[in-house]
Amino acid sequence: MGEHFDILSVIVIIVTFIFFTLALFIKGLTHDILLESAVFLISIKLIMMAYKNSIATKSILKGLDEIKKALKDVKVNQKSPPLGHLNSPPLGLSI
C-alpha cells in the first residue's frame, strides 16, 4: 500500500472512515446516512482511481524504459560499415 499511496492519502482515508463511523453512530440509521454513505463511496472511488493511476503510470514507465534500452541497443549495433564495403564497386560494374 505504501508504494501507491503517499502519507497524505492514507491520512485522508483514515479521517474519512472516522467521520463516516462517527456520523453513523451520531445520526443513527436515518435518511441522512444516505448522504454520509454517498460521500464515503465517492472518497473510496477517488482512492481506487488514484491506485489504478499509480499502477498504470508504473506500467507506462516500465514500457518506456524497455523502449529506451532497445533504442540504445540499436544505436550500439549500428556501427560504421566495414572498410571493405566502402572500397567495393557499385553493383553491375566491374573493374
N, C-alpha and C positions, 0 to 999 in steps of 0.2 A: 504494500500500500504506500510505503514511503517513497518509492521511485516515481509514482504517478501523481501524488498529491503533495503539495507543499504544506508547511505548518499552518498557514492561514486557512487553507481549505479544510483541514482537519478541525481547526477551531470552529469554523462556521458549521460544519457537520454536527459537532457536539452541542454547540449553542442552540442550533435549530431543533435538535432532538430534545434538549432540556425544555425549551419553550413549548414544544408540542406536548410533552408529558405534563408540564405544569398546566397548560390550558385544558388538557383532558381532565385533570383532577379538579381544577377550579370551576370550570364551566359545566362539567358533567357531560352527559350524553344528550345535549340539546342540539338544536339546528345550527348553532354557532360552531359546533365541532366540524361540520362540513367545510366551513371556511378555513378552519385551522388545518384540516386534512388536506385541502387543496394547496395551501401554502407549503405544507410539508412535502407533498408529492412534487410540487414544482421544484423545490430545493433538491429532492432526490434526482429528478430528471436532469437538472443542471449539473449535478455531480457526475451522473452517468455520462453525460455528453463530454465533460472535461476528461473523464477517464478514457473514453473512446478516442478523443482527440490526441491524448498523450500516446496511446498505442499506435495510432495512425502516423503520428509525427516520427516516432521511433522507427517504424517500418519504412517510411519515406527516406529518412536519413540513412538507414542501412542500405537501401537501394542506391542512393546517391554515392555512398562510399564504394559500393561494388562497381558502379559506373566509372568513378574516378580511378579505381585500381585497374579496370580494364583499359581505359584510355592511356594510363601510364604504361601498362604492358605493351600496348600497340606502339606507343611512341618509342619505347626502348627497342622493340623489334624492328622498327623501320630505320635501319642504319643506311648509310650511303651505299650505293650499288658497288659491287666488286669492280676492281680496276679492269679486268678483262672485258667487262660489259661495255666500258667506255671506248675501248680500242677496236671493238668488232665493227665490221662494216654493216650498213643497213641491209635488211633482208632483200634478196634478189640481186644484189650486187656482189661481184667477186673481184678480188684484187689479184 
